[in-house]
Amino acid sequence: METLTPPTRTREVVEKIRDGFAHAYAGWCRFFFEADAVEPMRLFRFSLGILLFVAYVIRAIDNDFYFGANGVLDVGKMVENFPMKYRWSLLLWWPGKAMLWGSTVVFLVSLLTMALGFFPRVSALVAYLLHVSFMHRNMGIVYGLDMIATFFLFYLCFAKTSAAPSRKEDWSTLLTSVALRLCQIQVCVIYAFSGWEKLKGVAWWKGEAIWTVIANAQIARWQMNWMSNFPLVITLLTYMTLLWEIYFPALIWIRKLRPWILIGGLGLHLGIGITVFIPYFSALMIISYIGFLTPDEARWILRRVKSLIPFARL
Amino acid sequence: MSIRRAILSVALVFQLAVVIIGPNKETYHGYLLAPVLEPMFNALELGPNWSFFAPDPGPAPIRLEWEIIDDKDEVVRTGYFPEEGYPYFINERQTRRVALARFFFYSDERHLNVWSSWVCRSNPDANSVRLWKAEGKIPNLFKVQTGEESIETPTYGERKSIGNVFCHSLEKEGA
């Protein structure tokens, strides 16, 4: 019987560890660099661009109030009273009307060109920088829609969605795949943290959280007094939301469960969009699911959109 | 091993750290990595907390209230923000106003230093402004069931004084 000498055993262990790392790195590379990302990212780029264009046209109605030199946040006060370290804004450097409206026009145009596929990466970069610039000028009006859009615009700066999928491994192909994965991971991170944070909340444990949303007249779309007659439904919806958010980041990666998880999310966000006055936030979350579609599904939708908007580069 | 993949992997590890530490800034690792990640969090706005409707959905309906006081120390006008109900055809405008009101509601310092400036500027006849914040309440489920309460335009039962600000002192600061 052969006995292993200590150096041989050490070498075997080292080889096993090295194989383990090589295996893990191969898996990492397969996941991040080999995703079939072009079509899902193209559809995502189009949908996000259109949604943000509409949302920010509406915000622009109140441009002077939110961002103007005589608006609600005086530039000097803003800089003194907010944590502005590393934060920047064109509107803080040049707080005039020309810069405000000039930025707004360029921002809106860049969202449209991004959506329609004209210089999509440059458009995404311009849109992203101006988006951050607007946010830093007035952090008070920022809400979920703006915060999430920041990440997606950032990732779209790297995704080459204008060409056909390629098997050739160049920077663009790799970055497009990475961008898709980061978008997917971002959605998981949002749900995970929101879900875990809810576990600290009394209303979620008591099963009343949904009631406190629909009974808040300042944010609810309708006066749904009738819902008080269905406390069991309120409790069930509360717990389902909690469970769904917490488990989304794990279950979405299981191929067989994915459609059901996405349908659950669709229901949740449609429900929020209909009952609470944050329809654009809900729409953004639904759009974020595009990242989880297969290339065939994305291609199928793109063909239909293309037939409606023939000049778009989809 | 592809050099491109290796370079991108390093960048990816950094970005994943940003994405995961961002909502967790108050932790040990958050503090430890703050010098490296803070520029990314702030300059690129990639470090928000994800806590939608959490830990509890809220707050209840809120508003910022004020009294405009003239040279004779008399209240000439009162006002509040945001407007009641659904004043805009596109309610997204009201959604952002509610966000703005919450932004000031949660920080009395901001409310006193920044919001006062807006109230003074939009009321040129004001000698000083007296600021308040008010909070309504969410109707109790059982009381709504029995008809004792209902989900309607909120009443703001709880009022808290934030302080008085002399508008001319703000003008001098501005100068």
Interface residues (C-beta under 8 A of the other chain):
Chain A: Y25 W28 C29 F32 F33 A55 I58 R59 I61 D62 Y66 N70 G71 V72 L73 D74 G76 K77 M78 E80 N81 F82 P83 K85 Y86 R87 W88 V132 M135 H136 N138 M139 G140 I141 V142 Y143 G144 M147 T150 F151 F154 E169 W171 L174 L175 V178 L182 I185 Q186 V189 I190 A192 F193 S194 G195 E197 K198 L199 K200 G201 V202 A203 W204 E208 A209 W211 T212 V213 I214 A215 N216 A217 Q218 I219 A220 R221 Q223 M224 N225 S228 N229 P231 I234 F277 I278 P279 Y280
Chain B: M1 S2 R4 R5 L8 S9 L12 Q15 L16 V19 I20 P23 N24 E38 P39 F41 N42 A43 L44 E45 L46 P48 N49 W50 S51 F52 F53 A54 P55 D56 P57 G58 A60 P61 I62 I90 N91 E92 R93 Q94 T95 R96 R97 V98 A99 L100 F103 F104 E109 R110 N113 V114 S117 W118 R121 G136 I138 P139 L141 F142 V144 Q145 S150 I151 E152 T153 P154 E173 G174
